């Protein structure tokens, strides 16, 4: 399963980073990015992290994260 970031939707609340810090980080402006590849807009999510990433996707108030 993949997670996609839609940076233009991000409101820099940091909720995803709190829920799934192994996967998400933020750039200098507070906009969500992937922790391991800050330039990527789509990343394969390993099964061990899928539950936390799913929670982050569901709790994102701006719809900046999608599971595909």
PDB file of N, CA, C and O in Angstrom:
ATOM      1  N   UNK A   1       0.844  -1.173   0.000  1.00  0.00           N
ATOM      2  CA  UNK A   1       0.000   0.000   0.000  1.00  0.00           C
ATOM      3  C   UNK A   1       0.895   1.244   0.000  1.00  0.00           C
ATOM      4  O   UNK A   1       1.981   1.250   0.581  1.00  0.00           O
ATOM      5  N   UNK A   2       0.418   2.278  -0.656  1.00  0.00           N
ATOM      6  CA  UNK A   2       1.157   3.529  -0.766  1.00  0.00           C
ATOM      7  C   UNK A   2       0.437   4.650  -0.030  1.00  0.00           C
ATOM      8  O   UNK A   2      -0.789   4.653   0.088  1.00  0.00           O
ATOM      9  N   UNK A   3       1.219   5.594   0.458  1.00  0.00           N
ATOM     10  CA  UNK A   3       0.681   6.818   1.027  1.00  0.00           C
ATOM     11  C   UNK A   3       1.108   7.955   0.115  1.00  0.00           C
ATOM     12  O   UNK A   3       2.262   8.035  -0.306  1.00  0.00           O
ATOM     13  N   UNK A   4       0.171   8.819  -0.179  1.00  0.00           N
ATOM     14  CA  UNK A   4       0.445   9.980  -1.023  1.00  0.00           C
ATOM     15  C   UNK A   4       0.247  11.242  -0.200  1.00  0.00           C
ATOM     16  O   UNK A   4      -0.712  11.359   0.563  1.00  0.00           O
ATOM     17  N   UNK A   5       1.162  12.180  -0.365  1.00  0.00           N
ATOM     18  CA  UNK A   5       1.062  13.482   0.285  1.00  0.00           C
ATOM     19  C   UNK A   5       0.587  14.508  -0.736  1.00  0.00           C
ATOM     20  O   UNK A   5       1.081  14.557  -1.862  1.00  0.00           O
ATOM     21  N   UNK A   6      -0.373  15.321  -0.327  1.00  0.00           N
ATOM     22  CA  UNK A   6      -0.847  16.431  -1.151  1.00  0.00           C
ATOM     23  C   UNK A   6      -0.436  17.703  -0.398  1.00  0.00           C
ATOM     24  O   UNK A   6      -1.222  18.240   0.382  1.00  0.00           O
ATOM     25  N   UNK A   7       0.788  18.183  -0.627  1.00  0.00           N
ATOM     26  CA  UNK A   7       1.331  19.277   0.179  1.00  0.00           C
ATOM     27  C   UNK A   7       0.519  20.563   0.129  1.00  0.00           C
ATOM     28  O   UNK A   7       0.498  21.313   1.105  1.00  0.00           O
ATOM     29  N   UNK A   8      -0.147  20.831  -0.981  1.00  0.00           N
ATOM     30  CA  UNK A   8      -0.932  22.068  -1.077  1.00  0.00           C
ATOM     31  C   UNK A   8      -2.162  22.045  -0.168  1.00  0.00           C
ATOM     32  O   UNK A   8      -2.750  23.092   0.101  1.00  0.00           O
ATOM     33  N   UNK A   9      -2.554  20.862   0.307  1.00  0.00           N
ATOM     34  CA  UNK A   9      -3.674  20.758   1.249  1.00  0.00           C
ATOM     35  C   UNK A   9      -3.233  20.875   2.707  1.00  0.00           C
ATOM     36  O   UNK A   9      -4.058  21.136   3.583  1.00  0.00           O
ATOM     37  N   UNK A  10      -1.955  20.687   2.970  1.00  0.00           N
ATOM     38  CA  UNK A  10      -1.442  20.647   4.340  1.00  0.00           C
ATOM     39  C   UNK A  10      -1.592  22.009   5.025  1.00  0.00           C
ATOM     40  O   UNK A  10      -1.278  23.051   4.451  1.00  0.00           O
ATOM     41  N   UNK A  11      -2.084  21.969   6.277  1.00  0.00           N
ATOM     42  CA  UNK A  11      -2.228  23.200   7.069  1.00  0.00           C
ATOM     43  C   UNK A  11      -1.187  23.271   8.189  1.00  0.00           C
ATOM     44  O   UNK A  11      -1.280  24.118   9.077  1.00  0.00           O
ATOM     45  N   UNK A  12      -0.208  22.386   8.143  1.00  0.00           N
ATOM     46  CA  UNK A  12       0.923  22.385   9.086  1.00  0.00           C
ATOM     47  C   UNK A  12       0.501  22.204  10.543  1.00  0.00           C
ATOM     48  O   UNK A  12       1.057  22.841  11.438  1.00  0.00           O
ATOM     49  N   UNK A  13      -0.486  21.333  10.779  1.00  0.00           N
ATOM     50  CA  UNK A  13      -0.932  21.097  12.157  1.00  0.00           C
ATOM     51  C   UNK A  13      -0.009  20.127  12.896  1.00  0.00           C
ATOM     52  O   UNK A  13       0.037  20.140  14.126  1.00  0.00           O
ATOM     53  N   UNK A  14       0.723  19.289  12.165  1.00  0.00           N
ATOM     54  CA  UNK A  14       1.666  18.359  12.782  1.00  0.00           C
ATOM     55  C   UNK A  14       1.057  17.085  13.322  1.00  0.00           C
ATOM     56  O   UNK A  14       1.762  16.275  13.924  1.00  0.00           O
ATOM     57  N   UNK A  15      -0.230  16.886  13.123  1.00  0.00           N
ATOM     58  CA  UNK A  15      -0.910  15.701  13.651  1.00  0.00           C
ATOM     59  C   UNK A  15      -0.325  14.408  13.097  1.00  0.00           C
ATOM     60  O   UNK A  15      -0.152  13.442  13.840  1.00  0.00           O
ATOM     61  N   UNK A  16      -0.021  14.376  11.809  1.00  0.00           N
ATOM     62  CA  UNK A  16       0.536  13.163  11.198  1.00  0.00           C
ATOM     63  C   UNK A  16       1.893  12.814  11.805  1.00  0.00           C
ATOM     64  O   UNK A  16       2.206  11.645  12.029  1.00  0.00           O
ATOM     65  N   UNK A  17       2.665  13.816  12.058  1.00  0.00           N
ATOM     66  CA  UNK A  17       3.996  13.616  12.639  1.00  0.00           C
ATOM     67  C   UNK A  17       3.889  13.081  14.065  1.00  0.00           C
ATOM     68  O   UNK A  17       4.725  12.279  14.482  1.00  0.00           O
ATOM     69  N   UNK A  18       2.895  13.500  14.807  1.00  0.00           N
ATOM     70  CA  UNK A  18       2.680  13.013  16.170  1.00  0.00           C
ATOM     71  C   UNK A  18       2.198  11.560  16.146  1.00  0.00           C
ATOM     72  O   UNK A  18       2.651  10.745  16.949  1.00  0.00           O
ATOM     73  N   UNK A  19       1.288  11.235  15.233  1.00  0.00           N
ATOM     74  CA  UNK A  19       0.711   9.895  15.156  1.00  0.00           C
ATOM     75  C   UNK A  19       1.693   8.883  14.578  1.00  0.00           C
ATOM     76  O   UNK A  19       1.796   7.767  15.087  1.00  0.00           O
ATOM     77  N   UNK A  20       2.415   9.254  13.526  1.00  0.00           N
ATOM     78  CA  UNK A  20       3.314   8.319  12.834  1.00  0.00           C
ATOM     79  C   UNK A  20       4.681   8.955  12.579  1.00  0.00           C
ATOM     80  O   UNK A  20       5.038   9.209  11.429  1.00  0.00           O
ATOM     81  N   UNK A  21       5.444   9.213  13.637  1.00  0.00           N
ATOM     82  CA  UNK A  21       6.738   9.884  13.470  1.00  0.00           C
ATOM     83  C   UNK A  21       7.777   9.063  12.695  1.00  0.00           C
ATOM     84  O   UNK A  21       8.763   9.609  12.200  1.00  0.00           O
ATOM     85  N   UNK A  22       7.547   7.759  12.596  1.00  0.00           N
ATOM     86  CA  UNK A  22       8.466   6.914  11.822  1.00  0.00           C
ATOM     87  C   UNK A  22       8.319   7.169  10.324  1.00  0.00           C
ATOM     88  O   UNK A  22       9.230   6.880   9.548  1.00  0.00           O
ATOM     89  N   UNK A  23       7.178   7.708   9.926  1.00  0.00           N
ATOM     90  CA  UNK A  23       6.871   7.912   8.507  1.00  0.00           C
ATOM     91  C   UNK A  23       6.896   9.376   8.101  1.00  0.00           C
ATOM     92  O   UNK A  23       7.397   9.710   7.027  1.00  0.00           O
ATOM     93  N   UNK A  24       6.359  10.262   8.951  1.00  0.00           N
ATOM     94  CA  UNK A  24       6.177  11.657   8.552  1.00  0.00           C
ATOM     95  C   UNK A  24       7.095  12.613   9.302  1.00  0.00           C
ATOM     96  O   UNK A  24       7.460  12.393  10.457  1.00  0.00           O
ATOM     97  N   UNK A  25       7.448  13.669   8.606  1.00  0.00           N
ATOM     98  CA  UNK A  25       8.218  14.778   9.157  1.00  0.00           C
ATOM     99  C   UNK A  25       7.598  16.045   8.577  1.00  0.00           C
ATOM    100  O   UNK A  25       6.549  15.989   7.936  1.00  0.00           O
ATOM    101  N   UNK A  26       8.234  17.166   8.798  1.00  0.00           N
ATOM    102  CA  UNK A  26       7.747  18.401   8.180  1.00  0.00           C
ATOM    103  C   UNK A  26       8.934  19.210   7.668  1.00  0.00           C
ATOM    104  O   UNK A  26      10.052  19.092   8.171  1.00  0.00           O
ATOM    105  N   UNK A  27       8.669  20.027   6.667  1.00  0.00           N
ATOM    106  CA  UNK A  27       9.729  20.857   6.108  1.00  0.00           C
ATOM    107  C   UNK A  27       9.869  22.144   6.926  1.00  0.00           C
ATOM    108  O   UNK A  27       9.234  22.286   7.971  1.00  0.00           O
ATOM    109  N   UNK A  28      10.671  23.052   6.470  1.00  0.00           N
ATOM    110  CA  UNK A  28      10.938  24.299   7.200  1.00  0.00           C
ATOM    111  C   UNK A  28       9.681  25.150   7.391  1.00  0.00           C
ATOM    112  O   UNK A  28       9.616  25.963   8.314  1.00  0.00           O
ATOM    113  N   UNK A  29       8.685  24.965   6.523  1.00  0.00           N
ATOM    114  CA  UNK A  29       7.433  25.714   6.632  1.00  0.00           C
ATOM    115  C   UNK A  29       6.369  24.961   7.429  1.00  0.00           C
ATOM    116  O   UNK A  29       5.252  25.450   7.594  1.00  0.00           O
ATOM    117  N   UNK A  30       6.716  23.768   7.926  1.00  0.00           N
ATOM    118  CA  UNK A  30       5.773  22.968   8.691  1.00  0.00           C
ATOM    119  C   UNK A  30       4.900  22.062   7.847  1.00  0.00           C
ATOM    120  O   UNK A  30       3.998  21.410   8.372  1.00  0.00           O
ATOM    121  N   UNK A  31       5.152  22.010   6.551  1.00  0.00           N
ATOM    122  CA  UNK A  31       4.350  21.196   5.638  1.00  0.00           C
ATOM    123  C   UNK A  31       4.818  19.742   5.700  1.00  0.00           C
ATOM    124  O   UNK A  31       6.017  19.469   5.742  1.00  0.00           O
ATOM    125  N   UNK A  32       3.866  18.821   5.704  1.00  0.00           N
ATOM    126  CA  UNK A  32       4.170  17.395   5.820  1.00  0.00           C
ATOM    127  C   UNK A  32       5.079  16.914   4.678  1.00  0.00           C
ATOM    128  O   UNK A  32       4.957  17.346   3.532  1.00  0.00           O
ATOM    129  N   UNK A  33       5.987  16.009   5.037  1.00  0.00           N
ATOM    130  CA  UNK A  33       6.826  15.313   4.073  1.00  0.00           C
ATOM    131  C   UNK A  33       7.145  13.946   4.664  1.00  0.00           C
ATOM    132  O   UNK A  33       6.895  13.699   5.844  1.00  0.00           O
ATOM    133  N   UNK A  34       7.691  13.071   3.851  1.00  0.00           N
ATOM    134  CA  UNK A  34       8.102  11.764   4.358  1.00  0.00           C
ATOM    135  C   UNK A  34       9.440  11.898   5.064  1.00  0.00           C
ATOM    136  O   UNK A  34      10.314  12.641   4.616  1.00  0.00           O
ATOM    137  N   UNK A  35       9.597  11.196   6.142  1.00  0.00           N
ATOM    138  CA  UNK A  35      10.799  11.284   6.964  1.00  0.00           C
ATOM    139  C   UNK A  35      12.048  10.821   6.207  1.00  0.00           C
ATOM    140  O   UNK A  35      13.094  11.464   6.295  1.00  0.00           O
ATOM    141  N   UNK A  36      11.948   9.717   5.468  1.00  0.00           N
ATOM    142  CA  UNK A  36      13.132   9.165   4.820  1.00  0.00           C
ATOM    143  C   UNK A  36      13.438   9.788   3.461  1.00  0.00           C
ATOM    144  O   UNK A  36      14.591   9.776   3.030  1.00  0.00           O
ATOM    145  N   UNK A  37      12.449  10.323   2.789  1.00  0.00           N
ATOM    146  CA  UNK A  37      12.663  10.964   1.486  1.00  0.00           C
ATOM    147  C   UNK A  37      11.777  12.205   1.425  1.00  0.00           C
ATOM    148  O   UNK A  37      10.628  12.144   0.990  1.00  0.00           O
ATOM    149  N   UNK A  38      12.324  13.313   1.861  1.00  0.00           N
ATOM    150  CA  UNK A  38      11.540  14.537   1.995  1.00  0.00           C
ATOM    151  C   UNK A  38      11.021  15.081   0.658  1.00  0.00           C
ATOM    152  O   UNK A  38      10.087  15.882   0.643  1.00  0.00           O
ATOM    153  N   UNK A  39      11.607  14.663  -0.448  1.00  0.00           N
ATOM    154  CA  UNK A  39      11.163  15.142  -1.763  1.00  0.00           C
ATOM    155  C   UNK A  39      10.059  14.278  -2.361  1.00  0.00           C
ATOM    156  O   UNK A  39       9.403  14.694  -3.315  1.00  0.00           O
ATOM    157  N   UNK A  40       9.845  13.096  -1.823  1.00  0.00           N
ATOM    158  CA  UNK A  40       8.844  12.176  -2.377  1.00  0.00           C
ATOM    159  C   UNK A  40       7.435  12.640  -2.045  1.00  0.00           C
ATOM    160  O   UNK A  40       7.184  13.181  -0.968  1.00  0.00           O
ATOM    161  N   UNK A  41       6.510  12.423  -2.990  1.00  0.00           N
ATOM    162  CA  UNK A  41       5.106  12.714  -2.736  1.00  0.00           C
ATOM    163  C   UNK A  41       4.308  11.431  -2.555  1.00  0.00           C
ATOM    164  O   UNK A  41       3.125  11.470  -2.219  1.00  0.00           O
ATOM    165  N   UNK A  42       4.964  10.285  -2.781  1.00  0.00           N
ATOM    166  CA  UNK A  42       4.308   8.979  -2.657  1.00  0.00           C
ATOM    167  C   UNK A  42       5.340   8.000  -2.133  1.00  0.00           C
ATOM    168  O   UNK A  42       6.484   7.983  -2.588  1.00  0.00           O
ATOM    169  N   UNK A  43       4.924   7.175  -1.161  1.00  0.00           N
ATOM    170  CA  UNK A  43       5.873   6.234  -0.567  1.00  0.00           C
ATOM    171  C   UNK A  43       5.161   4.929  -0.238  1.00  0.00           C
ATOM    172  O   UNK A  43       4.016   4.920   0.212  1.00  0.00           O
ATOM    173  N   UNK A  44       5.870   3.826  -0.475  1.00  0.00           N
ATOM    174  CA  UNK A  44       5.370   2.504  -0.112  1.00  0.00           C
ATOM    175  C   UNK A  44       5.423   2.377   1.406  1.00  0.00           C
ATOM    176  O   UNK A  44       6.455   2.658   2.016  1.00  0.00           O
ATOM    177  N   UNK A  45       4.330   1.959   2.013  1.00  0.00           N
ATOM    178  CA  UNK A  45       4.259   1.832   3.463  1.00  0.00           C
ATOM    179  C   UNK A  45       4.375   0.364   3.838  1.00  0.00           C
ATOM    180  O   UNK A  45       3.595  -0.467   3.371  1.00  0.00           O
ATOM    181  N   UNK A  46       5.351   0.046   4.682  1.00  0.00           N
ATOM    182  CA  UNK A  46       5.534  -1.339   5.103  1.00  0.00           C
ATOM    183  C   UNK A  46       4.373  -1.743   6.017  1.00  0.00           C
ATOM    184  O   UNK A  46       3.816  -0.897   6.716  1.00  0.00           O
ATOM    185  N   UNK A  47       4.009  -3.017   6.016  1.00  0.00           N
ATOM    186  CA  UNK A  47       2.864  -3.489   6.811  1.00  0.00           C
ATOM    187  C   UNK A  47       2.962  -3.145   8.295  1.00  0.00           C
ATOM    188  O   UNK A  47       1.935  -2.902   8.929  1.00  0.00           O
ATOM    189  N   UNK A  48       4.147  -3.116   8.859  1.00  0.00           N
ATOM    190  CA  UNK A  48       4.317  -2.825  10.279  1.00  0.00           C
ATOM    191  C   UNK A  48       3.895  -1.398  10.635  1.00  0.00           C
ATOM    192  O   UNK A  48       3.518  -1.131  11.776  1.00  0.00           O
ATOM    193  N   UNK A  49       3.954  -0.488   9.675  1.00  0.00           N
ATOM    194  CA  UNK A  49       3.613   0.917   9.926  1.00  0.00           C
ATOM    195  C   UNK A  49       2.237   1.305   9.406  1.00  0.00           C
ATOM    196  O   UNK A  49       1.783   2.430   9.615  1.00  0.00           O
ATOM    197  N   UNK A  50       1.577   0.377   8.733  1.00  0.00           N
ATOM    198  CA  UNK A  50       0.313   0.696   8.058  1.00  0.00           C
ATOM    199  C   UNK A  50      -0.784   1.164   9.019  1.00  0.00           C
ATOM    200  O   UNK A  50      -1.553   2.060   8.670  1.00  0.00           O
ATOM    201  N   UNK A  51      -0.874   0.591  10.199  1.00  0.00           N
ATOM    202  CA  UNK A  51      -1.918   1.004  11.137  1.00  0.00           C
ATOM    203  C   UNK A  51      -1.741   2.460  11.559  1.00  0.00           C
ATOM    204  O   UNK A  51      -2.704   3.227  11.564  1.00  0.00           O
ATOM    205  N   UNK A  52      -0.515   2.843  11.913  1.00  0.00           N
ATOM    206  CA  UNK A  52      -0.270   4.228  12.329  1.00  0.00           C
ATOM    207  C   UNK A  52      -0.465   5.209  11.171  1.00  0.00           C
ATOM    208  O   UNK A  52      -1.036   6.285  11.348  1.00  0.00           O
ATOM    209  N   UNK A  53       0.009   4.832  10.003  1.00  0.00           N
ATOM    210  CA  UNK A  53      -0.161   5.700   8.837  1.00  0.00           C
ATOM    211  C   UNK A  53      -1.647   5.863   8.517  1.00  0.00           C
ATOM    212  O   UNK A  53      -2.098   6.961   8.189  1.00  0.00           O
ATOM    213  N   UNK A  54      -2.405   4.770   8.612  1.00  0.00           N
ATOM    214  CA  UNK A  54      -3.848   4.837   8.395  1.00  0.00           C
ATOM    215  C   UNK A  54      -4.521   5.779   9.378  1.00  0.00           C
ATOM    216  O   UNK A  54      -5.415   6.537   9.000  1.00  0.00           O
ATOM    217  N   UNK A  55      -4.101   5.739  10.633  1.00  0.00           N
ATOM    218  CA  UNK A  55      -4.645   6.667  11.628  1.00  0.00           C
ATOM    219  C   UNK A  55      -4.324   8.109  11.252  1.00  0.00           C
ATOM    220  O   UNK A  55      -5.179   8.989  11.351  1.00  0.00           O
ATOM    221  N   UNK A  56      -3.085   8.347  10.820  1.00  0.00           N
ATOM    222  CA  UNK A  56      -2.686   9.701  10.423  1.00  0.00           C
ATOM    223  C   UNK A  56      -3.517  10.194   9.246  1.00  0.00           C
ATOM    224  O   UNK A  56      -3.931  11.353   9.210  1.00  0.00           O
ATOM    225  N   UNK A  57      -3.759   9.307   8.281  1.00  0.00           N
ATOM    226  CA  UNK A  57      -4.574   9.669   7.117  1.00  0.00           C
ATOM    227  C   UNK A  57      -5.989  10.032   7.559  1.00  0.00           C
ATOM    228  O   UNK A  57      -6.525  11.058   7.138  1.00  0.00           O
ATOM    229  N   UNK A  58      -6.592   9.206   8.396  1.00  0.00           N
ATOM    230  CA  UNK A  58      -7.963   9.446   8.846  1.00  0.00           C
ATOM    231  C   UNK A  58      -8.086  10.696   9.712  1.00  0.00           C
ATOM    232  O   UNK A  58      -9.128  11.351   9.698  1.00  0.00           O
ATOM    233  N   UNK A  59      -7.062  11.030  10.448  1.00  0.00           N
ATOM    234  CA  UNK A  59      -7.126  12.171  11.375  1.00  0.00           C
ATOM    235  C   UNK A  59      -6.604  13.481  10.787  1.00  0.00           C
ATOM    236  O   UNK A  59      -6.628  14.514  11.456  1.00  0.00           O
ATOM    237  N   UNK A  60      -6.139  13.444   9.554  1.00  0.00           N
ATOM    238  CA  UNK A  60      -5.655  14.676   8.926  1.00  0.00           C
ATOM    239  C   UNK A  60      -6.852  15.597   8.655  1.00  0.00           C
ATOM    240  O   UNK A  60      -7.733  15.240   7.873  1.00  0.00           O
ATOM    241  N   UNK A  61      -6.898  16.772   9.289  1.00  0.00           N
ATOM    242  CA  UNK A  61      -8.051  17.652   9.112  1.00  0.00           C
ATOM    243  C   UNK A  61      -8.120  18.318   7.746  1.00  0.00           C
ATOM    244  O   UNK A  61      -9.159  18.864   7.377  1.00  0.00           O
ATOM    245  N   UNK A  62      -7.032  18.280   6.994  1.00  0.00           N
ATOM    246  CA  UNK A  62      -6.996  18.980   5.706  1.00  0.00           C
ATOM    247  C   UNK A  62      -7.033  18.040   4.503  1.00  0.00           C
ATOM    248  O   UNK A  62      -7.071  18.511   3.367  1.00  0.00           O
ATOM    249  N   UNK A  63      -7.024  16.735   4.720  1.00  0.00           N
ATOM    250  CA  UNK A  63      -7.025  15.797   3.611  1.00  0.00           C
ATOM    251  C   UNK A  63      -5.730  15.822   2.823  1.00  0.00           C
ATOM    252  O   UNK A  63      -5.734  15.630   1.607  1.00  0.00           O
ATOM    253  N   UNK A  64      -4.616  16.058   3.515  1.00  0.00           N
ATOM    254  CA  UNK A  64      -3.320  16.139   2.841  1.00  0.00           C
ATOM    255  C   UNK A  64      -2.654  14.782   2.652  1.00  0.00           C
ATOM    256  O   UNK A  64      -1.597  14.694   2.027  1.00  0.00           O
ATOM    257  N   UNK A  65      -3.263  13.716   3.188  1.00  0.00           N
ATOM    258  CA  UNK A  65      -2.699  12.368   3.083  1.00  0.00           C
ATOM    259  C   UNK A  65      -3.742  11.425   2.511  1.00  0.00           C
ATOM    260  O   UNK A  65      -4.922  11.505   2.851  1.00  0.00           O
ATOM    261  N   UNK A  66      -3.294  10.530   1.636  1.00  0.00           N
ATOM    262  CA  UNK A  66      -4.171   9.528   1.045  1.00  0.00           C
ATOM    263  C   UNK A  66      -3.486   8.173   1.068  1.00  0.00           C
ATOM    264  O   UNK A  66      -2.271   8.085   0.894  1.00  0.00           O
ATOM    265  N   UNK A  67      -4.265   7.110   1.282  1.00  0.00           N
ATOM    266  CA  UNK A  67      -3.756   5.749   1.113  1.00  0.00           C
ATOM    267  C   UNK A  67      -4.243   5.240  -0.231  1.00  0.00           C
ATOM    268  O   UNK A  67      -5.413   5.381  -0.586  1.00  0.00           O
ATOM    269  N   UNK A  68      -3.323   4.648  -0.964  1.00  0.00           N
ATOM    270  CA  UNK A  68      -3.663   4.095  -2.293  1.00  0.00           C
ATOM    271  C   UNK A  68      -3.331   2.615  -2.303  1.00  0.00           C
ATOM    272  O   UNK A  68      -3.533   1.944  -3.314  1.00  0.00           O
TER     273      UNK A  68
END
